[in-house]
Amino acid sequence: MFAQIGMEYGHRYGGTSFELFARISEKNHAHSTLNPLAAYTKRLSLDEIMNDVMIAYPNTRLMCSANFQDGAAAAVAAYTLLRTLDPTSVAGGEGLGQRVDVGPVDRDTGCCPTSTP
């Protein structure tokens, strides 16, 4: 899916290439070496990334994220919908879920206001 989005972006706006996507991956792998808790802590060269197994052009295996059971997500909804939801419920498919916070977000500041409408 992300490969297709990247290709569509390149067709619309230009300036993207296989090497650009690989350089982004190279930078991300370099940053992971600074975090001892990262899933992958090995620095990878641009050549290693570009010459790895192609998964979905322009992404090679080393450009893809690994599948993990943990993750995070944000759901954005209009306040009119949000106030109809049970804030203690957790929606999800298989597995467990955890609700951290729920509330309106101010469009201009991106922050949660202190009072709700």
C-alpha contacts under 8 A as a table, 3 or more apart, distances in Angstrom:
res1	aa1	res2	aa2	distance
1	M	4	Q	5.25
1	M	5	I	6.38
2	F	5	I	4.95
2	F	6	G	6.06
3	A	6	G	5.12
3	A	7	M	6.21
3	A	56	A	6.21
3	A	57	Y	6.23
3	A	58	P	6.01
3	A	59	N	6.17
4	Q	7	M	5.10
4	Q	8	E	6.12
5	I	8	E	5.10
5	I	9	Y	6.14
6	G	9	Y	5.12
6	G	10	G	6.26
7	M	10	G	5.03
7	M	11	H	6.27
7	M	58	P	7.57
8	E	11	H	5.11
8	E	12	R	6.21
9	Y	12	R	5.18
9	Y	13	Y	5.94
9	Y	14	G	7.29
9	Y	16	T	7.90
10	G	13	Y	5.42
10	G	14	G	4.56
10	G	15	G	6.39
10	G	16	T	5.06
10	G	17	S	7.45
11	H	14	G	5.68
16	T	20	L	6.07
16	T	21	F	7.56
17	S	20	L	5.09
17	S	21	F	6.53
17	S	58	P	7.98
18	F	21	F	5.33
18	F	22	A	6.28
18	F	57	Y	7.98
18	F	58	P	5.40
18	F	59	N	7.83
19	E	22	A	4.89
19	E	23	R	6.05
19	E	50	M	7.32
20	L	23	R	5.04
20	L	24	I	6.35
21	F	24	I	5.19
21	F	25	S	6.44
21	F	58	P	7.21
21	F	59	N	7.48
21	F	63	M	7.86
22	A	25	S	5.04
22	A	26	E	6.12
22	A	46	L	6.44
22	A	49	I	6.23
22	A	50	M	6.09
22	A	59	N	7.83
22	A	63	M	6.80
23	R	26	E	4.85
23	R	27	K	6.17
23	R	46	L	6.41
24	I	27	K	5.14
24	I	28	N	6.24
25	S	28	N	4.98
25	S	29	H	6.12
25	S	49	I	7.56
25	S	62	L	7.53
25	S	63	M	5.42
26	E	29	H	5.20
26	E	30	A	6.20
26	E	43	R	7.69
26	E	44	L	6.19
26	E	45	S	6.42
26	E	46	L	5.94
26	E	49	I	7.19
27	K	30	A	5.05
27	K	31	H	6.29
28	N	31	H	5.11
28	N	32	S	6.30
29	H	32	S	5.03
29	H	33	T	6.76
29	H	40	Y	7.55
29	H	41	T	7.17
29	H	42	K	6.87
29	H	43	R	5.52
29	H	44	L	6.34
30	A	33	T	5.50
30	A	34	L	7.50
30	A	42	K	7.59
30	A	43	R	5.14
30	A	44	L	7.20
31	H	34	L	5.55
31	H	35	N	7.38
32	S	35	N	5.38
32	S	36	P	7.88
32	S	38	A	5.91
32	S	40	Y	6.48
32	S	41	T	5.24
32	S	42	K	7.46
32	S	43	R	7.75
33	T	36	P	6.97
33	T	38	A	7.65
33	T	40	Y	7.56
33	T	41	T	4.37
33	T	42	K	6.01
33	T	43	R	6.35
34	L	41	T	7.59
35	N	38	A	5.38
35	N	41	T	7.22
36	P	41	T	6.99
38	A	41	T	6.07
44	L	48	E	6.29
44	L	49	I	6.81
45	S	48	E	5.18
45	S	49	I	6.38
46	L	49	I	5.20
46	L	50	M	6.09
47	D	50	M	5.14
47	D	51	N	5.85
48	E	51	N	5.37
48	E	52	D	6.08
49	I	52	D	5.51
49	I	60	T	6.82
49	I	61	R	7.85
49	I	62	L	5.52
49	I	63	M	6.88
50	M	60	T	6.70
51	N	60	T	7.72
52	D	60	T	5.74
52	D	61	R	6.24
52	D	62	L	6.66
53	V	60	T	5.41
53	V	61	R	5.57
54	M	57	Y	6.57
54	M	58	P	7.60
54	M	59	N	6.20
54	M	60	T	4.16
54	M	61	R	6.17
55	I	58	P	7.99
55	I	59	N	5.81
55	I	60	T	5.13
55	I	61	R	5.78
56	A	59	N	5.28
56	A	60	T	6.91
57	Y	60	T	7.21
59	N	62	L	7.84
59	N	63	M	5.59
59	N	64	C	6.77
60	T	63	M	5.29
60	T	64	C	6.81
61	R	64	C	5.37
62	L	65	S	7.77
68	F	71	G	7.39
77	A	81	L	6.35
77	A	82	L	6.06
78	A	81	L	5.39
78	A	82	L	6.09
78	A	104	P	7.91
79	Y	82	L	4.74
79	Y	83	R	6.04
79	Y	104	P	6.10
80	T	83	R	5.68
80	T	84	T	7.00
81	L	84	T	5.41
81	L	85	L	6.96
82	L	85	L	5.47
82	L	103	G	7.46
82	L	104	P	7.66
83	R	86	D	7.91
86	D	89	S	5.56
87	P	102	V	6.54
88	T	99	R	7.37
89	S	99	R	7.64
90	V	97	G	6.06
90	V	98	Q	6.45
90	V	99	R	6.22
91	A	97	G	7.36
92	G	95	G	7.64
92	G	96	L	7.66
92	G	97	G	6.72
99	R	102	V	7.69
103	G	112	C	6.80
104	P	112	C	5.75
104	P	113	P	7.08
104	P	116	T	7.16
105	V	110	G	5.76
105	V	111	C	5.29
105	V	112	C	4.45
105	V	113	P	6.61
106	D	109	T	5.63
106	D	110	G	5.20
106	D	111	C	5.42
106	D	112	C	5.92
106	D	113	P	6.34
107	R	110	G	5.57
107	R	111	C	7.92
113	P	116	T	6.80
